[in-house]
Amino acid sequence: MADLTALRDAMRDFTDARDWTQFHDPKSLILALVGEVGELAELFQWLSAEGAREAATRDPLRTRAGEELADVLLYLVRLADVLGVDLYEAATAKLASADARFDVDAVRGRAPEKA
Ligand SMILES: [Mg+2]
């Protein structure tokens, strides 16, 4: 998808301009990604499921969640680039696999069961 490619290229430019490519090994990027997922989780940590659903529709949580989601996406895109993974292609393939695995008529309205 063009937007992911543009984001990948922007992250390359951002990183190269600062000479940070040397720090963007897979292990460091994975830890950074997990850290950002943790920051996202922290926003919802002590809310009830229904409270989280409600609070996420308005500020400040809505804006903060968007910021952390952006951090997660940026590190994910950067990690995929460093690993040589076409993120759009990989995600599209996974979605097609899930579509084949979970027949609509068989699972509609039911949580997936563990394999
Ligand atoms: Mg963050």
Backbone and ligand atoms as CSV (ligand in chain L), in Angstrom:
chain,resi,resn,atom,element,x,y,z
A,1,MET,N,N,0.847,-1.188,0.000
A,1,MET,CA,C,0.000,0.000,0.000
A,1,MET,C,C,0.883,1.237,0.000
A,2,ALA,N,N,0.488,2.204,-0.766
A,2,ALA,CA,C,1.315,3.397,-0.946
A,2,ALA,C,C,1.610,4.091,0.370
A,3,ASP,N,N,0.648,4.151,1.277
A,3,ASP,CA,C,0.868,4.862,2.533
A,3,ASP,C,C,1.933,4.192,3.390
A,4,LEU,N,N,1.952,2.876,3.421
A,4,LEU,CA,C,2.985,2.174,4.185
A,4,LEU,C,C,4.355,2.382,3.547
A,5,THR,N,N,4.400,2.388,2.245
A,5,THR,CA,C,5.665,2.624,1.555
A,5,THR,C,C,6.162,4.040,1.828
A,6,ALA,N,N,5.268,4.991,1.797
A,6,ALA,CA,C,5.644,6.376,2.082
A,6,ALA,C,C,6.138,6.516,3.521
A,7,LEU,N,N,5.465,5.827,4.429
A,7,LEU,CA,C,5.876,5.865,5.835
A,7,LEU,C,C,7.252,5.212,6.017
A,8,ARG,N,N,7.456,4.086,5.338
A,8,ARG,CA,C,8.766,3.418,5.387
A,8,ARG,C,C,9.856,4.357,4.896
A,9,ASP,N,N,9.614,5.015,3.774
A,9,ASP,CA,C,10.620,5.919,3.208
A,9,ASP,C,C,10.866,7.118,4.119
A,10,ALA,N,N,9.815,7.624,4.730
A,10,ALA,CA,C,9.964,8.758,5.651
A,10,ALA,C,C,10.776,8.344,6.880
A,11,MET,N,N,10.543,7.127,7.354
A,11,MET,CA,C,11.318,6.630,8.498
A,11,MET,C,C,12.792,6.432,8.119
A,12,ARG,N,N,13.026,5.961,6.894
A,12,ARG,CA,C,14.417,5.838,6.416
A,12,ARG,C,C,15.097,7.207,6.415
A,13,ASP,N,N,14.412,8.193,5.870
A,13,ASP,CA,C,14.981,9.541,5.786
A,13,ASP,C,C,15.234,10.110,7.187
A,14,PHE,N,N,14.253,9.940,8.060
A,14,PHE,CA,C,14.374,10.442,9.432
A,14,PHE,C,C,15.585,9.811,10.126
A,15,THR,N,N,15.709,8.508,9.948
A,15,THR,CA,C,16.783,7.763,10.610
A,15,THR,C,C,18.147,8.098,10.015
A,16,ASP,N,N,18.213,8.110,8.692
A,16,ASP,CA,C,19.487,8.383,8.024
A,16,ASP,C,C,19.993,9.788,8.338
A,17,ALA,N,N,19.078,10.751,8.373
A,17,ALA,CA,C,19.477,12.138,8.626
A,17,ALA,C,C,20.142,12.286,9.992
A,18,ARG,N,N,19.779,11.425,10.917
A,18,ARG,CA,C,20.303,11.498,12.285
A,18,ARG,C,C,21.415,10.489,12.555
A,19,ASP,N,N,21.766,9.744,11.510
A,19,ASP,CA,C,22.774,8.688,11.637
A,19,ASP,C,C,22.395,7.692,12.741
A,20,TRP,N,N,21.113,7.333,12.758
A,20,TRP,CA,C,20.618,6.380,13.763
A,20,TRP,C,C,20.463,4.960,13.216
A,21,THR,N,N,20.766,4.804,11.936
A,21,THR,CA,C,20.635,3.463,11.365
A,21,THR,C,C,21.495,2.464,12.139
A,22,GLN,N,N,22.621,2.927,12.613
A,22,GLN,CA,C,23.523,2.062,13.374
A,22,GLN,C,C,22.861,1.485,14.632
A,23,PHE,N,N,21.831,2.152,15.129
A,23,PHE,CA,C,21.149,1.678,16.345
A,23,PHE,C,C,19.909,0.842,16.032
A,24,HIS,N,N,19.539,0.787,14.769
A,24,HIS,CA,C,18.291,0.117,14.406
A,24,HIS,C,C,18.512,-1.332,13.998
A,25,ASP,N,N,19.136,-2.095,14.868
A,25,ASP,CA,C,19.221,-3.542,14.676
A,25,ASP,C,C,17.877,-4.145,15.071
A,26,PRO,N,N,17.575,-5.354,14.585
A,26,PRO,CA,C,16.262,-5.943,14.886
A,26,PRO,C,C,15.950,-6.038,16.374
A,27,LYS,N,N,16.905,-6.449,17.169
A,27,LYS,CA,C,16.644,-6.603,18.615
A,27,LYS,C,C,16.251,-5.280,19.255
A,28,SER,N,N,16.968,-4.222,18.938
A,28,SER,CA,C,16.661,-2.915,19.532
A,28,SER,C,C,15.305,-2.396,19.057
A,29,LEU,N,N,14.995,-2.632,17.797
A,29,LEU,CA,C,13.699,-2.173,17.282
A,29,LEU,C,C,12.541,-2.960,17.889
A,30,ILE,N,N,12.744,-4.256,18.101
A,30,ILE,CA,C,11.695,-5.059,18.747
A,30,ILE,C,C,11.459,-4.563,20.169
A,31,LEU,N,N,12.518,-4.274,20.893
A,31,LEU,CA,C,12.350,-3.769,22.259
A,31,LEU,C,C,11.656,-2.410,22.259
A,32,ALA,N,N,11.993,-1.564,21.312
A,32,ALA,CA,C,11.333,-0.262,21.207
A,32,ALA,C,C,9.847,-0.444,20.882
A,33,LEU,N,N,9.555,-1.381,19.992
A,33,LEU,CA,C,8.161,-1.656,19.617
A,33,LEU,C,C,7.371,-2.159,20.819
A,34,VAL,N,N,7.946,-3.080,21.549
A,34,VAL,CA,C,7.274,-3.619,22.738
A,34,VAL,C,C,7.065,-2.507,23.776
A,35,GLY,N,N,8.050,-1.625,23.906
A,35,GLY,CA,C,7.912,-0.510,24.834
A,35,GLY,C,C,6.731,0.375,24.463
A,36,GLU,N,N,6.559,0.619,23.185
A,36,GLU,CA,C,5.439,1.462,22.751
A,36,GLU,C,C,4.103,0.744,22.930
A,37,VAL,N,N,4.064,-0.546,22.712
A,37,VAL,CA,C,2.850,-1.321,22.992
A,37,VAL,C,C,2.532,-1.228,24.487
A,38,GLY,N,N,3.559,-1.257,25.310
A,38,GLY,CA,C,3.372,-1.108,26.752
A,38,GLY,C,C,2.790,0.255,27.105
A,39,GLU,N,N,3.272,1.301,26.428
A,39,GLU,CA,C,2.724,2.638,26.679
A,39,GLU,C,C,1.249,2.700,26.286
A,40,LEU,N,N,0.892,2.039,25.216
A,40,LEU,CA,C,-0.512,1.975,24.798
A,40,LEU,C,C,-1.336,1.208,25.833
A,41,ALA,N,N,-0.814,0.082,26.266
A,41,ALA,CA,C,-1.528,-0.740,27.251
A,41,ALA,C,C,-1.716,0.013,28.565
A,42,GLU,N,N,-0.704,0.791,28.941
A,42,GLU,CA,C,-0.768,1.530,30.201
A,42,GLU,C,C,-1.962,2.483,30.242
A,43,LEU,N,N,-2.327,3.022,29.086
A,43,LEU,CA,C,-3.462,3.959,29.031
A,43,LEU,C,C,-4.774,3.291,29.434
A,44,PHE,N,N,-4.850,1.981,29.202
A,44,PHE,CA,C,-6.098,1.249,29.441
A,44,PHE,C,C,-6.019,0.341,30.660
A,45,GLN,N,N,-4.856,0.324,31.290
A,45,GLN,CA,C,-4.510,-0.705,32.270
A,45,GLN,C,C,-5.556,-0.959,33.352
A,46,TRP,N,N,-6.081,0.072,33.970
A,46,TRP,CA,C,-6.962,-0.141,35.113
A,46,TRP,C,C,-8.414,0.174,34.827
A,47,LEU,N,N,-8.721,0.352,33.571
A,47,LEU,CA,C,-10.111,0.600,33.187
A,47,LEU,C,C,-10.834,-0.732,33.006
A,48,SER,N,N,-12.115,-0.749,33.291
A,48,SER,CA,C,-12.899,-1.931,32.963
A,48,SER,C,C,-13.023,-2.016,31.445
A,49,ALA,N,N,-13.432,-3.157,30.946
A,49,ALA,CA,C,-13.585,-3.314,29.501
A,49,ALA,C,C,-14.580,-2.287,28.964
A,50,GLU,N,N,-15.693,-2.134,29.666
A,50,GLU,CA,C,-16.696,-1.176,29.205
A,50,GLU,C,C,-16.212,0.264,29.402
A,51,GLY,N,N,-15.508,0.509,30.518
A,51,GLY,CA,C,-14.961,1.841,30.760
A,51,GLY,C,C,-13.945,2.230,29.695
A,52,ALA,N,N,-13.128,1.287,29.275
A,52,ALA,CA,C,-12.142,1.551,28.221
A,52,ALA,C,C,-12.832,1.861,26.910
A,53,ARG,N,N,-13.871,1.106,26.612
A,53,ARG,CA,C,-14.612,1.336,25.368
A,53,ARG,C,C,-15.191,2.755,25.356
A,54,GLU,N,N,-15.726,3.173,26.481
A,54,GLU,CA,C,-16.361,4.477,26.571
A,54,GLU,C,C,-15.317,5.599,26.580
A,55,ALA,N,N,-14.274,5.445,27.400
A,55,ALA,CA,C,-13.268,6.505,27.528
A,55,ALA,C,C,-12.495,6.729,26.228
A,56,ALA,N,N,-12.354,5.686,25.439
A,56,ALA,CA,C,-11.580,5.792,24.199
A,56,ALA,C,C,-12.302,6.580,23.117
A,57,THR,N,N,-13.578,6.883,23.347
A,57,THR,CA,C,-14.319,7.660,22.345
A,57,THR,C,C,-14.130,9.159,22.525
A,58,ARG,N,N,-13.468,9.559,23.623
A,58,ARG,CA,C,-13.310,11.000,23.870
A,58,ARG,C,C,-11.919,11.283,24.424
A,59,ASP,N,N,-11.565,12.568,24.381
A,59,ASP,CA,C,-10.273,12.988,24.920
A,59,ASP,C,C,-10.301,13.045,26.428
A,60,PRO,N,N,-9.172,12.850,27.071
A,60,PRO,CA,C,-7.833,12.796,26.478
A,60,PRO,C,C,-7.422,11.401,25.972
A,61,LEU,N,N,-8.149,10.356,26.321
A,61,LEU,CA,C,-7.685,9.017,25.971
A,61,LEU,C,C,-7.623,8.807,24.462
A,62,ARG,N,N,-8.589,9.332,23.753
A,62,ARG,CA,C,-8.611,9.124,22.302
A,62,ARG,C,C,-7.335,9.652,21.651
A,63,THR,N,N,-6.947,10.865,22.022
A,63,THR,CA,C,-5.724,11.457,21.453
A,63,THR,C,C,-4.484,10.705,21.884
A,64,ARG,N,N,-4.428,10.379,23.168
A,64,ARG,CA,C,-3.245,9.667,23.678
A,64,ARG,C,C,-3.106,8.292,23.037
A,65,ALA,N,N,-4.226,7.597,22.869
A,65,ALA,CA,C,-4.173,6.282,22.221
A,65,ALA,C,C,-3.673,6.426,20.786
A,66,GLY,N,N,-4.128,7.452,20.099
A,66,GLY,CA,C,-3.672,7.688,18.730
A,66,GLY,C,C,-2.174,7.929,18.669
A,67,GLU,N,N,-1.667,8.675,19.642
A,67,GLU,CA,C,-0.224,8.940,19.672
A,67,GLU,C,C,0.569,7.654,19.875
A,68,GLU,N,N,0.103,6.816,20.792
A,68,GLU,CA,C,0.841,5.573,21.048
A,68,GLU,C,C,0.687,4.586,19.895
A,69,LEU,N,N,-0.489,4.557,19.289
A,69,LEU,CA,C,-0.665,3.718,18.095
A,69,LEU,C,C,0.296,4.162,16.985
A,70,ALA,N,N,0.479,5.451,16.847
A,70,ALA,CA,C,1.415,5.963,15.837
A,70,ALA,C,C,2.837,5.517,16.154
A,71,ASP,N,N,3.225,5.584,17.429
A,71,ASP,CA,C,4.562,5.108,17.811
A,71,ASP,C,C,4.728,3.626,17.464
A,72,VAL,N,N,3.699,2.843,17.764
A,72,VAL,CA,C,3.752,1.402,17.463
A,72,VAL,C,C,3.905,1.186,15.956
A,73,LEU,N,N,3.114,1.903,15.190
A,73,LEU,CA,C,3.168,1.732,13.732
A,73,LEU,C,C,4.529,2.131,13.176
A,74,LEU,N,N,5.070,3.233,13.659
A,74,LEU,CA,C,6.364,3.697,13.147
A,74,LEU,C,C,7.468,2.683,13.427
A,75,TYR,N,N,7.494,2.137,14.641
A,75,TYR,CA,C,8.516,1.124,14.934
A,75,TYR,C,C,8.247,-0.171,14.169
A,76,LEU,N,N,6.986,-0.522,13.984
A,76,LEU,CA,C,6.653,-1.725,13.233
A,76,LEU,C,C,7.104,-1.592,11.777
A,77,VAL,N,N,6.825,-0.450,11.188
A,77,VAL,CA,C,7.227,-0.208,9.802
A,77,VAL,C,C,8.751,-0.211,9.682
A,78,ARG,N,N,9.413,0.405,10.637
A,78,ARG,CA,C,10.883,0.448,10.607
A,78,ARG,C,C,11.471,-0.955,10.778
A,79,LEU,N,N,10.918,-1.722,11.698
A,79,LEU,CA,C,11.395,-3.091,11.919
A,79,LEU,C,C,11.203,-3.941,10.660
A,80,ALA,N,N,10.050,-3.835,10.051
A,80,ALA,CA,C,9.798,-4.597,8.822
A,80,ALA,C,C,10.801,-4.203,7.745
A,81,ASP,N,N,11.122,-2.927,7.649
A,81,ASP,CA,C,12.090,-2.458,6.657
A,81,ASP,C,C,13.463,-3.063,6.922
A,82,VAL,N,N,13.897,-3.018,8.169
A,82,VAL,CA,C,15.212,-3.555,8.523
A,82,VAL,C,C,15.275,-5.068,8.277
A,83,LEU,N,N,14.141,-5.756,8.487
A,83,LEU,CA,C,14.096,-7.206,8.276
A,83,LEU,C,C,13.853,-7.574,6.810
A,84,GLY,N,N,13.591,-6.580,5.972
A,84,GLY,CA,C,13.331,-6.858,4.566
A,84,GLY,C,C,11.971,-7.475,4.323
A,85,VAL,N,N,11.028,-7.180,5.209
A,85,VAL,CA,C,9.668,-7.714,5.079
A,85,VAL,C,C,8.771,-6.666,4.429
A,86,ASP,N,N,8.048,-7.077,3.407
A,86,ASP,CA,C,7.015,-6.206,2.820
A,86,ASP,C,C,5.798,-6.321,3.720
A,87,LEU,N,N,5.609,-5.330,4.558
A,87,LEU,CA,C,4.591,-5.401,5.608
A,87,LEU,C,C,3.181,-5.513,5.031
A,88,TYR,N,N,2.909,-4.773,3.992
A,88,TYR,CA,C,1.572,-4.839,3.385
A,88,TYR,C,C,1.318,-6.224,2.804
A,89,GLU,N,N,2.302,-6.752,2.108
A,89,GLU,CA,C,2.163,-8.086,1.506
A,89,GLU,C,C,2.011,-9.153,2.588
A,90,ALA,N,N,2.818,-9.064,3.649
A,90,ALA,CA,C,2.750,-10.044,4.739
A,90,ALA,C,C,1.399,-9.981,5.446
A,91,ALA,N,N,0.920,-8.769,5.701
A,91,ALA,CA,C,-0.362,-8.618,6.397
A,91,ALA,C,C,-1.519,-9.084,5.518
A,92,THR,N,N,-1.436,-8.798,4.246
A,92,THR,CA,C,-2.468,-9.240,3.315
A,92,THR,C,C,-2.522,-10.763,3.256
A,93,ALA,N,N,-1.363,-11.399,3.249
A,93,ALA,CA,C,-1.305,-12.863,3.221
A,93,ALA,C,C,-1.878,-13.449,4.506
A,94,LYS,N,N,-1.580,-12.841,5.640
A,94,LYS,CA,C,-2.106,-13.334,6.925
A,94,LYS,C,C,-3.622,-13.185,6.985
A,95,LEU,N,N,-4.118,-12.069,6.492
A,95,LEU,CA,C,-5.568,-11.860,6.498
A,95,LEU,C,C,-6.271,-12.870,5.594
A,96,ALA,N,N,-5.664,-13.156,4.442
A,96,ALA,CA,C,-6.240,-14.149,3.533
A,96,ALA,C,C,-6.238,-15.524,4.193
A,97,SER,N,N,-5.171,-15.822,4.931
A,97,SER,CA,C,-5.079,-17.100,5.639
A,97,SER,C,C,-6.164,-17.197,6.718
A,98,ALA,N,N,-6.365,-16.123,7.460
A,98,ALA,CA,C,-7.403,-16.117,8.500
A,98,ALA,C,C,-8.787,-16.223,7.874
A,99,ASP,N,N,-8.963,-15.592,6.746
A,99,ASP,CA,C,-10.253,-15.648,6.055
A,99,ASP,C,C,-10.570,-17.084,5.639
A,100,ALA,N,N,-9.549,-17.799,5.186
A,100,ALA,CA,C,-9.756,-19.192,4.777
A,100,ALA,C,C,-9.967,-20.099,5.986
A,101,ARG,N,N,-9.298,-19.765,7.091
A,101,ARG,CA,C,-9.334,-20.608,8.293
A,101,ARG,C,C,-10.646,-20.481,9.060
A,102,PHE,N,N,-11.194,-19.273,9.107
A,102,PHE,CA,C,-12.400,-19.018,9.904
A,102,PHE,C,C,-13.590,-18.782,8.991
A,103,ASP,N,N,-14.248,-19.851,8.633
A,103,ASP,CA,C,-15.412,-19.772,7.759
A,103,ASP,C,C,-16.476,-18.873,8.408
A,104,VAL,N,N,-16.959,-17.930,7.664
A,104,VAL,CA,C,-17.909,-16.942,8.194
A,104,VAL,C,C,-19.119,-17.623,8.827
A,105,ASP,N,N,-19.716,-18.552,8.135
A,105,ASP,CA,C,-20.936,-19.188,8.641
A,105,ASP,C,C,-20.656,-20.028,9.892
A,106,ALA,N,N,-19.444,-20.566,9.997
A,106,ALA,CA,C,-19.111,-21.425,11.136
A,106,ALA,C,C,-18.768,-20.632,12.393
A,107,VAL,N,N,-18.244,-19.426,12.246
A,107,VAL,CA,C,-17.716,-18.712,13.420
A,107,VAL,C,C,-18.411,-17.381,13.710
A,108,ARG,N,N,-19.344,-16.973,12.871
A,108,ARG,CA,C,-19.952,-15.651,13.044
A,108,ARG,C,C,-20.525,-15.485,14.461
A,109,GLY,N,N,-20.046,-14.406,15.147
A,109,GLY,CA,C,-20.533,-14.104,16.483
A,109,GLY,C,C,-19.908,-14.937,17.593
A,110,ARG,N,N,-18.962,-15.782,17.261
A,110,ARG,CA,C,-18.285,-16.623,18.263
A,110,ARG,C,C,-16.810,-16.317,18.291
A,111,ALA,N,N,-16.218,-16.268,19.492
A,111,ALA,CA,C,-14.782,-16.046,19.604
A,111,ALA,C,C,-14.045,-17.253,19.036
A,112,PRO,N,N,-12.889,-16.994,18.349
A,112,PRO,CA,C,-12.120,-18.127,17.816
A,112,PRO,C,C,-11.655,-19.037,18.937
A,113,GLU,N,N,-11.687,-20.348,18.668
A,113,GLU,CA,C,-11.219,-21.335,19.652
A,113,GLU,C,C,-9.739,-21.553,19.445
A,114,LYS,N,N,-9.056,-21.912,20.533
A,114,LYS,CA,C,-7.619,-22.205,20.439
A,114,LYS,C,C,-7.425,-23.475,19.637
A,115,ALA,N,N,-6.367,-23.461,18.818
A,115,ALA,CA,C,-6.091,-24.640,17.980
A,115,ALA,C,C,-5.449,-25.743,18.809
L,1,MG,MG,MG,5.091,6.401,22.957
